[in-house]
Amino acid sequence: MLNLSIAKKSIHESLASICLAAVGTVVFVTLFIWAMLEMGIEIMEFVSQISFVRKILEVSLGIDVTGNLSINVLIAVCFTHAVVLTLAWTVIVATATRITAGELERGTADFLLSLPVRRSTVYCSASAAWLWASVVLAASPLIGIGLGTLLFESQEPILLGQFVAPTVNSLFLNICVGSLACMFGCIFNRRSLAVGVTVSIILTSTIINFLEPFLSVIGNIRFLSLLHYFRPVEVVRDGQWPHEAILCLLVLTLIFFSIGLHIYVRKDIPSV
């Protein structure tokens, strides 16, 4: 089910964007650590005295300002920061749609599928690229945290072990996004449309996550948001692994990936 040549080709085509996004994430998280060590606790204590501002900050960062605030809890915010998620998901979505809808748009799909390999092998081998991107970009925040602890002093010990669970959770979230983009890349013949639909779903998840604290009715549909299964701040604060969230993301990944595979194997590929 895996062709190394196709897998290496797919990874090679995305290597530059993956590396740039990973470096950008590491640099951002390192600077984020510096900011939190310098003034994080003081800002949170000040904001906690103003109810409206506190609510906005809690929604924006996904953190309970009135709860137990430690430097480790504040650092966990970096996993859900817009910069980190945007860098990761942009590369993953672009990579996941390249071999499916992207090959069709370029008119090279018929040549690729003329190789003496099954379509299912092409699909699974090409998926190695976005899977690799998911792993690298999930690990990047943890590397940034480790680098930040080496460069900047902290009065409170930063425990890297507490961020392993959010990293694994982030990996499964990235893989879920990749499989979703891969599925839409198989459904649509135009890459721009596949990317657009995937981004729309991601934005909808973000909106649901944002409105949940304000509208009680949103709580009934919060399970539809992918971000509902990614709560790194709560994981670090409670010190418990998010087994149920990871399992849900894994099930969704298998569903999206299987649907994409089913469509790709039976899809009519026009020749140019």
C-alpha positions as CSV (number, residue, x, y, z in Angstrom):
1,M,0.0,0.0,0.0
2,L,3.0,2.3,0.1
3,N,5.3,3.3,-2.8
4,L,8.5,4.8,-1.5
5,S,9.2,6.7,-4.7
6,I,5.9,8.5,-4.7
7,A,6.1,9.1,-1.0
8,K,9.6,10.7,-1.3
9,K,8.5,12.8,-4.3
10,S,5.5,14.1,-2.3
11,I,7.6,14.9,0.7
12,H,10.3,16.6,-1.4
13,E,7.7,18.9,-3.1
14,S,6.5,20.1,0.3
15,L,9.8,20.0,2.2
16,A,10.5,23.7,1.8
17,S,7.1,24.9,3.0
18,I,7.2,22.4,5.9
19,C,10.6,23.6,7.0
20,L,9.7,27.3,6.8
21,A,6.5,26.8,8.8
22,A,8.3,24.7,11.4
23,V,11.1,27.3,11.8
24,G,8.5,30.1,12.0
25,T,6.6,28.2,14.7
26,V,9.7,27.5,16.8
27,V,10.8,31.2,16.6
28,F,7.3,32.4,17.5
29,V,6.8,30.0,20.4
30,T,10.3,30.9,21.7
31,L,9.4,34.6,21.7
32,F,6.0,33.7,23.2
33,I,7.8,32.0,26.1
34,W,9.9,35.1,26.7
35,A,6.8,37.3,26.7
36,M,5.0,35.0,29.2
37,L,8.0,34.9,31.5
38,E,8.4,38.6,31.4
39,M,4.9,39.8,32.0
40,G,2.4,37.0,31.6
41,I,1.3,36.5,35.2
42,E,1.1,40.3,35.9
43,I,-1.1,40.9,32.9
44,M,-3.5,38.1,33.8
45,E,-3.8,39.2,37.4
46,F,-4.6,42.8,36.2
47,V,-7.1,41.6,33.5
48,S,-8.9,39.3,36.0
49,Q,-10.1,42.4,37.8
50,I,-12.0,43.7,34.8
51,S,-14.9,41.3,33.9
52,F,-15.5,42.2,30.3
53,V,-11.8,42.3,29.3
54,R,-11.3,39.0,31.2
55,K,-14.1,37.4,29.2
56,I,-12.7,38.5,25.9
57,L,-9.2,37.3,26.8
58,E,-10.5,34.0,28.0
59,V,-12.3,33.4,24.7
60,S,-9.3,34.6,22.6
61,L,-6.8,32.5,24.4
62,G,-8.9,29.6,25.6
63,I,-7.8,30.0,29.2
64,D,-9.7,30.5,32.5
65,V,-8.1,33.7,34.0
66,T,-9.7,33.1,37.4
67,G,-8.5,29.6,37.7
68,N,-5.1,28.3,38.8
69,L,-2.6,30.3,36.8
70,S,0.9,29.0,36.6
71,I,3.6,29.7,34.0
72,N,3.1,26.3,32.6
73,V,-0.6,27.0,32.0
74,L,0.1,30.3,30.3
75,I,2.7,28.6,28.1
76,A,0.1,26.0,27.0
77,V,-1.8,28.9,25.3
78,C,0.8,28.8,22.5
79,F,-0.6,25.6,21.2
80,T,-3.9,27.2,20.2
81,H,-2.4,30.6,19.2
82,A,-3.7,31.8,15.8
83,V,-0.1,32.1,14.5
84,V,0.8,28.5,15.4
85,L,-2.5,27.0,14.0
86,T,-2.4,29.1,10.8
87,L,1.2,28.1,10.0
88,A,0.5,24.4,10.6
89,W,-2.9,24.2,8.8
90,T,-1.9,26.3,5.8
91,V,0.9,23.9,5.0
92,I,-1.1,20.7,5.8
93,V,-4.1,21.7,3.7
94,A,-1.9,22.8,0.8
95,T,0.0,19.6,0.9
96,A,-3.0,17.3,1.3
97,T,-4.7,18.8,-1.8
98,R,-1.7,18.8,-4.0
99,I,-1.7,15.1,-5.1
100,T,-5.5,15.0,-5.5
101,A,-7.2,18.1,-6.9
102,G,-3.8,19.7,-7.6
103,E,-2.7,17.0,-10.0
104,L,-6.0,17.4,-11.8
105,E,-5.7,21.1,-12.2
106,R,-2.2,20.8,-13.5
107,G,-3.3,18.1,-15.9
108,T,-0.7,15.6,-14.7
109,A,-3.0,13.2,-12.9
110,D,-3.4,10.9,-15.9
111,F,0.4,10.6,-16.1
112,L,0.8,9.9,-12.4
113,L,-2.0,7.2,-12.5
114,S,-0.4,5.6,-15.6
115,L,2.4,4.3,-13.4
116,P,2.2,0.5,-12.7
117,V,0.8,1.1,-9.2
118,R,-2.7,0.9,-7.9
119,R,-4.6,4.1,-7.2
120,S,-4.9,3.2,-3.5
121,T,-1.1,2.9,-3.4
122,V,-0.8,6.4,-5.0
123,Y,-3.3,7.8,-2.5
124,C,-1.6,6.3,0.6
125,S,1.9,7.1,-0.6
126,A,1.1,10.7,-1.4
127,S,-0.5,11.1,2.0
128,A,2.9,10.5,3.6
129,A,3.7,14.2,2.8
130,W,0.9,15.7,4.9
131,L,1.4,13.1,7.6
132,W,5.0,14.1,7.8
133,A,4.0,17.8,7.9
134,S,1.5,17.0,10.7
135,V,4.2,15.4,12.8
136,V,6.8,18.1,12.3
137,L,4.4,21.0,12.9
138,A,2.9,19.3,16.0
139,A,6.4,18.9,17.5
140,S,7.5,22.5,16.6
141,P,5.8,24.2,19.6
142,L,7.4,21.7,22.0
143,I,10.8,22.5,20.5
144,G,10.1,26.2,20.8
145,I,9.1,25.7,24.5
146,G,12.3,23.7,25.1
147,L,14.4,26.4,23.4
148,G,12.7,29.2,25.4
149,T,13.5,27.5,28.7
150,L,17.1,27.3,27.7
151,L,17.3,31.0,26.6
152,F,15.2,32.6,29.3
153,E,15.2,32.2,33.1
154,S,12.0,31.5,34.9
155,Q,11.2,31.9,38.6
156,E,8.8,29.0,38.3
157,P,10.1,25.7,36.9
158,I,8.8,24.9,33.3
159,L,8.0,21.2,33.1
160,L,8.4,20.0,29.5
161,G,6.8,16.7,30.4
162,Q,3.5,18.5,30.9
163,F,3.4,19.6,27.2
164,V,3.8,16.1,25.8
165,A,0.1,15.4,26.0
166,P,-0.9,18.7,24.2
167,T,1.7,17.9,21.5
168,V,0.2,14.4,20.9
169,N,-3.3,16.0,20.9
170,S,-2.0,18.6,18.4
171,L,-0.6,15.8,16.2
172,F,-4.0,14.0,15.9
173,L,-5.8,17.4,15.3
174,N,-3.3,18.1,12.4
175,I,-3.8,14.7,11.0
176,C,-7.6,15.1,11.1
177,V,-7.3,18.4,9.3
178,G,-5.0,16.8,6.7
179,S,-7.4,13.9,6.1
180,L,-10.3,16.3,5.8
181,A,-8.4,18.3,3.1
182,C,-7.4,15.1,1.4
183,M,-11.0,14.0,1.2
184,F,-12.2,17.3,-0.3
185,G,-9.3,17.1,-2.7
186,C,-10.7,13.9,-4.0
187,I,-14.3,15.2,-4.1
188,F,-13.6,18.3,-6.1
189,N,-11.6,18.6,-9.3
190,R,-10.4,22.2,-8.5
191,R,-7.8,22.6,-5.8
192,S,-9.0,26.1,-4.9
193,L,-12.5,24.7,-4.2
194,A,-11.1,21.9,-2.1
195,V,-9.0,24.3,-0.1
196,G,-11.9,26.8,0.2
197,V,-14.3,24.2,1.6
198,T,-11.7,22.9,4.1
199,V,-10.8,26.4,5.3
200,S,-14.6,27.1,5.7
201,I,-15.0,24.1,8.0
202,I,-11.9,25.2,10.0
203,L,-13.2,28.7,10.3
204,T,-16.6,27.4,11.4
205,S,-14.9,25.3,14.1
206,T,-13.1,28.5,15.2
207,I,-16.4,30.5,15.3
208,I,-18.2,27.8,17.3
209,N,-15.3,27.7,19.7
210,F,-15.4,31.5,20.1
211,L,-19.2,31.9,20.5
212,E,-19.6,29.0,22.9
213,P,-19.0,31.0,26.1
214,F,-21.5,33.7,25.0
215,L,-24.3,31.7,23.5
216,S,-25.7,28.7,25.4
217,V,-27.2,27.2,22.3
218,I,-23.8,26.8,20.8
219,G,-23.0,24.4,23.6
220,N,-25.3,21.9,22.0
221,I,-23.3,21.8,18.7
222,R,-19.8,22.3,20.1
223,F,-19.0,18.7,19.3
224,L,-19.0,19.7,15.6
225,S,-16.0,21.9,16.2
226,L,-12.6,20.3,15.6
227,L,-11.1,22.6,18.3
228,H,-13.6,21.1,20.8
229,Y,-11.2,18.1,20.8
230,F,-8.1,20.2,21.5
231,R,-7.9,21.9,24.9
232,P,-4.2,22.1,25.7
233,V,-4.6,24.6,28.6
234,E,-7.1,22.3,30.4
235,V,-4.8,19.3,29.8
236,V,-1.8,21.1,31.3
237,R,-3.8,22.5,34.2
238,D,-5.5,19.1,35.0
239,G,-2.4,17.0,34.2
240,Q,-4.5,14.4,32.5
241,W,-4.2,12.9,29.0
242,P,-7.1,13.8,26.7
243,H,-7.8,10.2,25.7
244,E,-11.4,10.7,24.6
245,A,-10.5,13.8,22.4
246,I,-7.6,11.9,20.8
247,L,-9.9,8.9,20.1
248,C,-12.6,11.1,18.5
249,L,-10.0,12.8,16.3
250,L,-8.6,9.4,15.3
251,V,-12.1,8.2,14.4
252,L,-12.8,11.3,12.3
253,T,-9.4,10.9,10.6
254,L,-10.2,7.3,9.6
255,I,-13.6,8.3,8.3
256,F,-12.3,11.2,6.2
257,F,-9.3,9.2,4.9
258,S,-11.5,6.2,4.0
259,I,-14.0,8.4,2.1
260,G,-11.2,10.1,0.2
261,L,-9.7,6.7,-0.7
262,H,-13.0,5.4,-1.9
263,I,-13.6,8.4,-4.1
264,Y,-10.1,8.5,-5.5
265,V,-10.0,4.8,-6.5
266,R,-13.3,5.1,-8.4
267,K,-13.0,8.7,-9.7
268,D,-13.0,9.4,-13.4
269,I,-9.7,11.1,-14.1
270,P,-9.8,13.2,-17.3
271,S,-6.9,13.0,-19.7
272,V,-5.3,16.2,-21.1
